[in-house]
Amino acid sequence: MKLIAHRGWSTGPIENTMAAFQKAHEAGIDGVEFDVRFAIGSNQIVVSHNRKRASEALLLDEALAFLASTDLELFIEIKQRNPDLSRLVGQKLHEHGITDRAYIFAHKHRAKYFNWADRRHKLGMIAFNPLLIGEHIDYYQPDVIMLCFSLNRWTWELFWWYWTPEKLEALAEEYPKVDFIFGVDDHHNDAVKVCEIPQLHGLTTNRPEVWIGSQS
């Protein structure tokens, strides 16, 4: 199972920055997840979870120029309901020659604005409700699904009530063309359970240094 650093490297103050990507690369993990959006008052795309001006955040072009020199897998979360954003991100991935190892994904209320007919780049979505995952896969045909729960306690309880290891294995076997990612592991015991399921593609973590230490 691949190890994916949430927001580049979310430990400390460097998330969604060049320093985060550099640290992830130096640590030798498999991939990075990060957020993108249009900068305030601009058509420039920045790497940021929250709204920022272009001068306050890392530009996507700068990030991709560095990431293209690595072998990291990229999981790029779209943070706005704007069909142009995912299209332009896909265009930039082509320009940097890293389409084959990058996924563009979002929560369903944003992912529905993707051009799902254009599969020159890999598309996916975040799934909170396990009861609707099969319906979403059949309708959108995503390349990746991030299985997760929100900050609301009930979503965590629903996740682990429904997703037994046996059901997770069955899901991956039913949809072999979809890469399933678990995220984000704020509860170590939860992540340990997920890591025992070989069919899952990866684990998105807020604590990559913990997992690196446990694997050494």
Number of C-alpha atoms within 10 A of each C-alpha: 15 15 21 29 31 27 26 30 28 19 16 7 10 15 22 25 21 21 14 23 26 16 16 22 19 10 12 12 20 18 25 26 24 24 24 25 26 24 21 15 9 10 11 15 21 28 31 27 16 13 17 17 17 19 10 12 18 19 21 20 18 12 17 19 15 13 20 17 11 15 14 21 22 24 27 23 26 27 23 20 17 16 15 14 21 28 16 12 20 23 15 17 22 14 13 15 13 22 20 13 16 20 22 27 26 26 18 15 11 19 25 15 17 23 13 17 8 11 11 12 21 19 26 28 27 23 19 19 14 17 12 10 17 13 11 15 17 10 10 16 17 19 19 22 22 23 22 19 23 13 7 8 9 10 16 15 12 15 18 13 9 13 16 13 15 9 11 18 16 12 18 18 13 11 14 10 12 19 17 22 22 22 22 21 20 12 10 13 10 14 17 12 11 24 19 11 16 11 18 21 19 22 27 26 28 22 18 23 16 11 14 13 8 8 7 5
